[in-house]
Amino acid sequence: MDHARRTGLAADELRVLRLLAEGETVDVVARRLGVSERTVRRKTRSACDKVGCETTIEAIVWAVRHELL
């Protein structure tokens, strides 16, 4: 089982975090993934909740430290 699965993060949550980490805005991420901005925000919040972070930046840092991004 890979590390992302052990953390409970879904592939789409990691894709969202990766694009945000690259500096993309929520609206750009939504367009690139073909989803709504609301979905991007929901996936970001879900990722934060799963890893115990309060903010998107904290979740991105957490993912980088755990070599997921």
Phi and psi in radians as a Rosetta constraint file:
Dihedral C 1 N 2 CA 2 C 2 CIRCULARHARMONIC -1.372 0.35
Dihedral N 2 CA 2 C 2 N 3 CIRCULARHARMONIC 2.871 0.35
Dihedral C 2 N 3 CA 3 C 3 CIRCULARHARMONIC -1.053 0.35
Dihedral N 3 CA 3 C 3 N 4 CIRCULARHARMONIC -0.679 0.35
Dihedral C 3 N 4 CA 4 C 4 CIRCULARHARMONIC -1.054 0.35
Dihedral N 4 CA 4 C 4 N 5 CIRCULARHARMONIC -0.725 0.35
Dihedral C 4 N 5 CA 5 C 5 CIRCULARHARMONIC -1.149 0.35
Dihedral N 5 CA 5 C 5 N 6 CIRCULARHARMONIC -0.699 0.35
Dihedral C 5 N 6 CA 6 C 6 CIRCULARHARMONIC -1.112 0.35
Dihedral N 6 CA 6 C 6 N 7 CIRCULARHARMONIC -0.516 0.35
Dihedral C 6 N 7 CA 7 C 7 CIRCULARHARMONIC -1.414 0.35
Dihedral N 7 CA 7 C 7 N 8 CIRCULARHARMONIC -0.256 0.35
Dihedral C 7 N 8 CA 8 C 8 CIRCULARHARMONIC 1.535 0.35
Dihedral N 8 CA 8 C 8 N 9 CIRCULARHARMONIC 0.034 0.35
Dihedral C 8 N 9 CA 9 C 9 CIRCULARHARMONIC -1.381 0.35
Dihedral N 9 CA 9 C 9 N 10 CIRCULARHARMONIC 2.327 0.35
Dihedral C 9 N 10 CA 10 C 10 CIRCULARHARMONIC -1.444 0.35
Dihedral N 10 CA 10 C 10 N 11 CIRCULARHARMONIC 2.758 0.35
Dihedral C 10 N 11 CA 11 C 11 CIRCULARHARMONIC -1.014 0.35
Dihedral N 11 CA 11 C 11 N 12 CIRCULARHARMONIC -0.695 0.35
Dihedral C 11 N 12 CA 12 C 12 CIRCULARHARMONIC -1.208 0.35
Dihedral N 12 CA 12 C 12 N 13 CIRCULARHARMONIC -0.552 0.35
Dihedral C 12 N 13 CA 13 C 13 CIRCULARHARMONIC -1.164 0.35
Dihedral N 13 CA 13 C 13 N 14 CIRCULARHARMONIC -0.710 0.35
Dihedral C 13 N 14 CA 14 C 14 CIRCULARHARMONIC -1.159 0.35
Dihedral N 14 CA 14 C 14 N 15 CIRCULARHARMONIC -0.664 0.35
Dihedral C 14 N 15 CA 15 C 15 CIRCULARHARMONIC -1.057 0.35
Dihedral N 15 CA 15 C 15 N 16 CIRCULARHARMONIC -0.760 0.35
Dihedral C 15 N 16 CA 16 C 16 CIRCULARHARMONIC -1.094 0.35
Dihedral N 16 CA 16 C 16 N 17 CIRCULARHARMONIC -0.844 0.35
Dihedral C 16 N 17 CA 17 C 17 CIRCULARHARMONIC -1.054 0.35
Dihedral N 17 CA 17 C 17 N 18 CIRCULARHARMONIC -0.704 0.35
Dihedral C 17 N 18 CA 18 C 18 CIRCULARHARMONIC -1.076 0.35
Dihedral N 18 CA 18 C 18 N 19 CIRCULARHARMONIC -0.803 0.35
Dihedral C 18 N 19 CA 19 C 19 CIRCULARHARMONIC -1.158 0.35
Dihedral N 19 CA 19 C 19 N 20 CIRCULARHARMONIC -0.695 0.35
Dihedral C 19 N 20 CA 20 C 20 CIRCULARHARMONIC -1.136 0.35
Dihedral N 20 CA 20 C 20 N 21 CIRCULARHARMONIC -0.679 0.35
Dihedral C 20 N 21 CA 21 C 21 CIRCULARHARMONIC -1.111 0.35
Dihedral N 21 CA 21 C 21 N 22 CIRCULARHARMONIC -0.519 0.35
Dihedral C 21 N 22 CA 22 C 22 CIRCULARHARMONIC -1.366 0.35
Dihedral N 22 CA 22 C 22 N 23 CIRCULARHARMONIC -0.049 0.35
Dihedral C 22 N 23 CA 23 C 23 CIRCULARHARMONIC 1.727 0.35
Dihedral N 23 CA 23 C 23 N 24 CIRCULARHARMONIC 0.096 0.35
Dihedral C 23 N 24 CA 24 C 24 CIRCULARHARMONIC -1.275 0.35
Dihedral N 24 CA 24 C 24 N 25 CIRCULARHARMONIC 2.600 0.35
Dihedral C 24 N 25 CA 25 C 25 CIRCULARHARMONIC -1.492 0.35
Dihedral N 25 CA 25 C 25 N 26 CIRCULARHARMONIC 2.882 0.35
Dihedral C 25 N 26 CA 26 C 26 CIRCULARHARMONIC -0.998 0.35
Dihedral N 26 CA 26 C 26 N 27 CIRCULARHARMONIC -0.739 0.35
Dihedral C 26 N 27 CA 27 C 27 CIRCULARHARMONIC -1.170 0.35
Dihedral N 27 CA 27 C 27 N 28 CIRCULARHARMONIC -0.627 0.35
Dihedral C 27 N 28 CA 28 C 28 CIRCULARHARMONIC -1.206 0.35
Dihedral N 28 CA 28 C 28 N 29 CIRCULARHARMONIC -0.752 0.35
Dihedral C 28 N 29 CA 29 C 29 CIRCULARHARMONIC -1.025 0.35
Dihedral N 29 CA 29 C 29 N 30 CIRCULARHARMONIC -0.786 0.35
Dihedral C 29 N 30 CA 30 C 30 CIRCULARHARMONIC -1.017 0.35
Dihedral N 30 CA 30 C 30 N 31 CIRCULARHARMONIC -0.831 0.35
Dihedral C 30 N 31 CA 31 C 31 CIRCULARHARMONIC -1.100 0.35
Dihedral N 31 CA 31 C 31 N 32 CIRCULARHARMONIC -0.773 0.35
Dihedral C 31 N 32 CA 32 C 32 CIRCULARHARMONIC -1.110 0.35
Dihedral N 32 CA 32 C 32 N 33 CIRCULARHARMONIC -0.606 0.35
Dihedral C 32 N 33 CA 33 C 33 CIRCULARHARMONIC -1.629 0.35
Dihedral N 33 CA 33 C 33 N 34 CIRCULARHARMONIC -0.124 0.35
Dihedral C 33 N 34 CA 34 C 34 CIRCULARHARMONIC 1.235 0.35
Dihedral N 34 CA 34 C 34 N 35 CIRCULARHARMONIC 0.609 0.35
Dihedral C 34 N 35 CA 35 C 35 CIRCULARHARMONIC -2.242 0.35
Dihedral N 35 CA 35 C 35 N 36 CIRCULARHARMONIC 3.063 0.35
Dihedral C 35 N 36 CA 36 C 36 CIRCULARHARMONIC -1.443 0.35
Dihedral N 36 CA 36 C 36 N 37 CIRCULARHARMONIC 2.818 0.35
Dihedral C 36 N 37 CA 37 C 37 CIRCULARHARMONIC -1.073 0.35
Dihedral N 37 CA 37 C 37 N 38 CIRCULARHARMONIC -0.628 0.35
Dihedral C 37 N 38 CA 38 C 38 CIRCULARHARMONIC -1.058 0.35
Dihedral N 38 CA 38 C 38 N 39 CIRCULARHARMONIC -0.700 0.35
Dihedral C 38 N 39 CA 39 C 39 CIRCULARHARMONIC -1.135 0.35
Dihedral N 39 CA 39 C 39 N 40 CIRCULARHARMONIC -0.713 0.35
Dihedral C 39 N 40 CA 40 C 40 CIRCULARHARMONIC -1.060 0.35
Dihedral N 40 CA 40 C 40 N 41 CIRCULARHARMONIC -0.806 0.35
Dihedral C 40 N 41 CA 41 C 41 CIRCULARHARMONIC -1.115 0.35
Dihedral N 41 CA 41 C 41 N 42 CIRCULARHARMONIC -0.682 0.35
Dihedral C 41 N 42 CA 42 C 42 CIRCULARHARMONIC -1.133 0.35
Dihedral N 42 CA 42 C 42 N 43 CIRCULARHARMONIC -0.748 0.35
Dihedral C 42 N 43 CA 43 C 43 CIRCULARHARMONIC -1.173 0.35
Dihedral N 43 CA 43 C 43 N 44 CIRCULARHARMONIC -0.632 0.35
Dihedral C 43 N 44 CA 44 C 44 CIRCULARHARMONIC -1.132 0.35
Dihedral N 44 CA 44 C 44 N 45 CIRCULARHARMONIC -0.816 0.35
Dihedral C 44 N 45 CA 45 C 45 CIRCULARHARMONIC -1.086 0.35
Dihedral N 45 CA 45 C 45 N 46 CIRCULARHARMONIC -0.706 0.35
Dihedral C 45 N 46 CA 46 C 46 CIRCULARHARMONIC -1.090 0.35
Dihedral N 46 CA 46 C 46 N 47 CIRCULARHARMONIC -0.772 0.35
Dihedral C 46 N 47 CA 47 C 47 CIRCULARHARMONIC -1.081 0.35
Dihedral N 47 CA 47 C 47 N 48 CIRCULARHARMONIC -0.766 0.35
Dihedral C 47 N 48 CA 48 C 48 CIRCULARHARMONIC -1.035 0.35
Dihedral N 48 CA 48 C 48 N 49 CIRCULARHARMONIC -0.818 0.35
Dihedral C 48 N 49 CA 49 C 49 CIRCULARHARMONIC -1.062 0.35
Dihedral N 49 CA 49 C 49 N 50 CIRCULARHARMONIC -0.734 0.35
Dihedral C 49 N 50 CA 50 C 50 CIRCULARHARMONIC -1.148 0.35
Dihedral N 50 CA 50 C 50 N 51 CIRCULARHARMONIC -0.581 0.35
Dihedral C 50 N 51 CA 51 C 51 CIRCULARHARMONIC -1.806 0.35
Dihedral N 51 CA 51 C 51 N 52 CIRCULARHARMONIC 0.049 0.35
Dihedral C 51 N 52 CA 52 C 52 CIRCULARHARMONIC 1.352 0.35
Dihedral N 52 CA 52 C 52 N 53 CIRCULARHARMONIC 0.601 0.35
Dihedral C 52 N 53 CA 53 C 53 CIRCULARHARMONIC -1.911 0.35
Dihedral N 53 CA 53 C 53 N 54 CIRCULARHARMONIC 2.649 0.35
Dihedral C 53 N 54 CA 54 C 54 CIRCULARHARMONIC -1.585 0.35
Dihedral N 54 CA 54 C 54 N 55 CIRCULARHARMONIC -0.542 0.35
Dihedral C 54 N 55 CA 55 C 55 CIRCULARHARMONIC -2.184 0.35
Dihedral N 55 CA 55 C 55 N 56 CIRCULARHARMONIC 2.844 0.35
Dihedral C 55 N 56 CA 56 C 56 CIRCULARHARMONIC -1.071 0.35
Dihedral N 56 CA 56 C 56 N 57 CIRCULARHARMONIC -0.735 0.35
Dihedral C 56 N 57 CA 57 C 57 CIRCULARHARMONIC -1.041 0.35
Dihedral N 57 CA 57 C 57 N 58 CIRCULARHARMONIC -0.768 0.35
Dihedral C 57 N 58 CA 58 C 58 CIRCULARHARMONIC -1.070 0.35
Dihedral N 58 CA 58 C 58 N 59 CIRCULARHARMONIC -0.703 0.35
Dihedral C 58 N 59 CA 59 C 59 CIRCULARHARMONIC -1.159 0.35
Dihedral N 59 CA 59 C 59 N 60 CIRCULARHARMONIC -0.683 0.35
Dihedral C 59 N 60 CA 60 C 60 CIRCULARHARMONIC -1.121 0.35
Dihedral N 60 CA 60 C 60 N 61 CIRCULARHARMONIC -0.813 0.35
Dihedral C 60 N 61 CA 61 C 61 CIRCULARHARMONIC -1.046 0.35
Dihedral N 61 CA 61 C 61 N 62 CIRCULARHARMONIC -0.762 0.35
Dihedral C 61 N 62 CA 62 C 62 CIRCULARHARMONIC -1.029 0.35
Dihedral N 62 CA 62 C 62 N 63 CIRCULARHARMONIC -0.809 0.35
Dihedral C 62 N 63 CA 63 C 63 CIRCULARHARMONIC -1.128 0.35
Dihedral N 63 CA 63 C 63 N 64 CIRCULARHARMONIC -0.680 0.35
Dihedral C 63 N 64 CA 64 C 64 CIRCULARHARMONIC -1.128 0.35
Dihedral N 64 CA 64 C 64 N 65 CIRCULARHARMONIC -0.804 0.35
Dihedral C 64 N 65 CA 65 C 65 CIRCULARHARMONIC -1.074 0.35
Dihedral N 65 CA 65 C 65 N 66 CIRCULARHARMONIC -0.521 0.35
Dihedral C 65 N 66 CA 66 C 66 CIRCULARHARMONIC -1.664 0.35
Dihedral N 66 CA 66 C 66 N 67 CIRCULARHARMONIC 0.247 0.35
Dihedral C 66 N 67 CA 67 C 67 CIRCULARHARMONIC 0.976 0.35
Dihedral N 67 CA 67 C 67 N 68 CIRCULARHARMONIC 0.683 0.35
Dihedral C 67 N 68 CA 68 C 68 CIRCULARHARMONIC -1.716 0.35
Dihedral N 68 CA 68 C 68 N 69 CIRCULARHARMONIC -0.324 0.35
